[in-house]
Amino acid sequence: METLICWLLLVARGDGKPTERRTRVHQEEPLSALRHDDKQNFDYDHDAFLGQDEAKAFDRLSPDESKRRLSIIVDRIDSNKDDFVSEDELRLWIEAIQSRHMFEDVEHQWSEFDLNQDGLISWDEYRNVTYGSYLDGPLTETEYNYTHMMARDERRFKVANRDGNLNADRQEFMAFLHPENHEYMKQVVVQETMEDIDKNGDGFIDLKEYIGDMFTAENGLEEPEWVASERQQFSEFRDKNQDGKMDREETLDWILPADYDHAVAEAKHLLYESDSNKDGRLTKEEILNKFDLFVGSQVTNYGEALLRHDEF
């Protein structure tokens, strides 16, 4: 169901403002529709994980109660109990939060698809739940190409199912739902991306296709500055062999960059912004002094951990 929903969201996105910047680079956490600019506010971080409704719920917490809960989280992050939070402890905590998000996503959807309650989700179960109404009706195409979508899901399901029996356990279903977080699924992510962008079907992504996926020009509207920047990025960094197009490996480097770790980057960002005495580690006081930054970061699952009443 999630892959179907995500696909529909991508289609719907094409109706947004023509100057909106779209991205294909995969993140460990969902993105917000808002611009990420910590200098203005941290609303992006709240919406990115919580969504607008949940973010509003977080806003209803009093500052004192939110700080109290954040203080409890700091004690959990300090794994060696030395009263300091290091960059490595921040990284490990963020990675744990990201993993928990994926596990909870699987558990949330499991009962919906495991129809016979045998502890596995078969391809037939997933197909019937996700595409049942389409399969039961006339086999005519609507505005969405469900036949293509179903074939694409089946291909991903088969790759995720490592033993080839088309019955996914929880780990395999997690790989199906979150392929970007599993090494053996990365080529599927690349293939799906190329199928979306490679409009002429030559097996490559050229500059026109690359820009066209992020920006749709409309008559009379001036091209935003970032488009020129993306053209330069394509020429100087994306197209590594300078042949005017991206192949599979170049596309992989673009959407799943091996040299960028989001948890490491977030930990460094939090440490840099909060370490007032620049000793390379954080006290609880330093973290609480930067309260708004931390509740808008991956440390609290973009604020969601502060809403878990059972943990406090």
N, C-alpha and C positions, 0 to 999 in steps of 0.2 A: 504493500500500500504506500509506503513512504517513497519508494522510487517513482511510483506513479504521481504522487503529489508533487514531489520535487520537479518532475518533468513538466507538470502543468504550470508550476510557478515559473519555470524558465520560459515557457511559452508566453505566459501572461506578462512577463517582464518586458517583452517587446513592445508593449503598449505604453511604456513609461515615457518620461520626458526625453526628447531626442538628444539632449546634452548629457544625460546620465551616463556615468562611467560604469561599465559592466566588467566583471572579472571572472576569470576561469581558474585562478590560482586557488587550490583547495586549502581550507583552513580546518584545524581540529574542531573548532566550535562554529556554530552558525553565525552568519554575519547579520548586521543590522542594515536597514535601508538608509540609516542616517550616516552622515559623514563622520569619520573617526578623527576627532580633533580634540585632544586632551586639553589644549589651551583654552577652549571655549567651555566644554562641559564633558561629563562622562556618560551622557545619555546613550551614545553608541554602544558602550559596553553593557549597559543594562538591557537594552533592547536585543542585543546580539544573542544573548542566551535566554532571557526571560520572555521576550515578546512584550508588546506594549501593555497588555492587560496586567501581566505579572509584574512588570516594572512599576506600574502604578500602585500595585499592592505593596511593593517594597518601599515606595515613597511614603506610605502611611505609617511606617515604623518611626518611632520617635528617635532623635539622634542619640539619646542616652541608651535606649534599648539596642539600637543597632551597634553602638560601640561596645556594649556589654557582650553581645554575641560575637563580634569580631575579635574581642579579647580572648574568648574561648577558642576560636579558630587559631589564633596566634600560638596558644599553648600547644595545640595539636601539631602545628607546623614545626615547632621547636623539638625535633625528634630526639636530640641528645640532651635536652633539658639543661642547657648551659645559659639560659635566659637571653640568648641571641638567636636571630634567624639569619642563616647564611644564604647565599645565592643558591647553593646546591639544595638546601632544604626547601627553598621556594620552588625550585625546579621540580623536585620530587613530589611536592604537594600538588603542583599544577598538573603534572602527569597523572597523579592518582585521581584528581578531580575529572580529568578528561576521560580516563578509563571508566570511572563510575558512570559518567554520562552515557557512554556506549552500552554498558551493562544494563542500565536502567531502561534505555531505549528498547533493547531486546526484550526485557521482561515485560515492558508496557505493551508490546505488540504480540507477545508469544501466544497468549490464549486466543487471540483473534484468528490466528492462522493454524494453530495445532488443533484441528477440528476433532480428531479422534483421540486426543489426549494421550498419545503414546510417547511423548517426550521428544518428538521429532517433527519437523515441518517438511512435508514433501513438496515437490514442485507442483503436483496436482492441487494440493491444499492451497498453496500460495496463489496459483493461477485462478482457482475458482473463487477465492475471496476477493482478489484484486480485480479480476476481469469477468466475474460471473455474469453480471448483467449484460455485458457486451456479448459474451459467448452464447447466452440464452436468446438474444434478440437476432434480428436479421443481420447477416454479415455484410453490412454496408458501411463504408467509411464515413465518418463524421468530420468535424473540423480537426479532430485529433486522430492520428493514425494509430489506432489501438493495436492493430496487427503488428506493426513495427515495434511498438512499445513492448508488447508481450514477448516478441522474439528476442528483443534486447534484454529484458529481464531474465528470460530463460537462459540465455548465454551467460549472463553474470551469475545466475544461480548455479549453473553447472561448474563454473570456475571456482566459486566459493566452496562447493561440495567436493572436497579433496579426495574422498574415497570413491567418488563416481556413482554412488547409489541413489542420488537425487532425493535423499532424506537428510535435511540439514539439522545438525545439533546446534546448540546455542552459540558455540564459537563460529561455526560455519555461517549461521544466520547473521551474526554480527559482521562477519566479513562481507556478506551480501549487502547489508544495510550501510556499512561504512567501509567501502573498499579502499578509500584513500589512506586508511590507517593500517592496512595489511600489505606487507611487501609483495606477497604472491598475487595480489589483486591489482597491482598498479598498471599492468598492461591493459587490463579491461578498462580502467579509468581513461587511459590514453586513447584506446580505440573508440570509446563512447564520445570523448571530446572531439576527436578528429571527424567522426561521423557527423557531429553537430555543425562543425565549422567548415569542413571541406566541401564546399558547395559544388565544385566542378568534378568531384569524384576522382581526382587523380592521385589520391593517397598522400597528399601534402597539404600544408596550410600556407598559402601565399600571403603577401602583405595586405591585399585587398580583403581577403577572407578574415585575416587576423583583426584588422580594424573594423570590418563590418560586423563582427561578433560583439564588439564592445560599444559601437557607436553607429547609429542610423541617421544619416544626413537627411535633412528636410529642406525643401526649397525656401530660400530667403533667410535661412538661419546661418549665422556665422559659426564656423567650426570652433569648438572650444580649444583652449591652449593645450590641454592634456593629450589631445589626439596627435598633435605634432610630436609631443614627447614620446608617445607610444610608437610612432613610426621610427623614431630614433632608437628606441629600445629594441624594436624588431631587427633593425639593421645592424646594430652594434652588439646585441647580446643574445637575442632569441635565435637568429639565423647564424649559428656558429660557423658553418662552413661557407657562408657567403654565397649560396647558390640561389638566393631570392625566395626561399621557401623553407618551411620547417618540416622535417621528417619526424618519425615516431620518437626517436631519442631526444631530439630537440624539443618536441612537445612535452615529453616527460619532464625534462629539465625546467620547462616553463611552469607547468601546472602543479608539479610535485617536486620543488627544488630540493635537492639532496643537501645543499649547503646551508639550509635554513631550518632551524628547529624552533617552533613557535613557543614551546615551554621555556627554552633557554632564553629566547628573546624577551619574553614577558618577565621572567625572573630578573634579567639584567635591567629592564626598564623600571621595574618596581624598586629595585635596590638603588638605582641611580637617582630616582625621584625622591626617595624617602630617607636616604642615608645622610642626615643633616651634618653629622660630624666626620663623614667621609672615612670611616674606619673599615669599610668593606663588609659590614654586617648591620643588622637592624635590631634595635630594642623594641619592646612592645610599645613604649612611649612614642618612638619614631613612627611606627606603623599607625597607631591611633591618631597621631597628628596629621597623617595623610589619609584619614578615614575615607574620604570621597574617592580617592584613587583606588584603594583596595576593594571597596565594594563594587567598583566598576571594572574589576580585573578578573582574570581566570582563577585567582586564588580563592575567591568565594563563588566560583562557578558563575561569574558575572552577577553576583549578588544573590543567587538562588540559595546558597547555603544559609544565608541569614534568615530565610523564610521557613526553614525546616524546624518547626516548633519541637519536634520529637528529639532533636539533637541538643536542645538547650534547656 
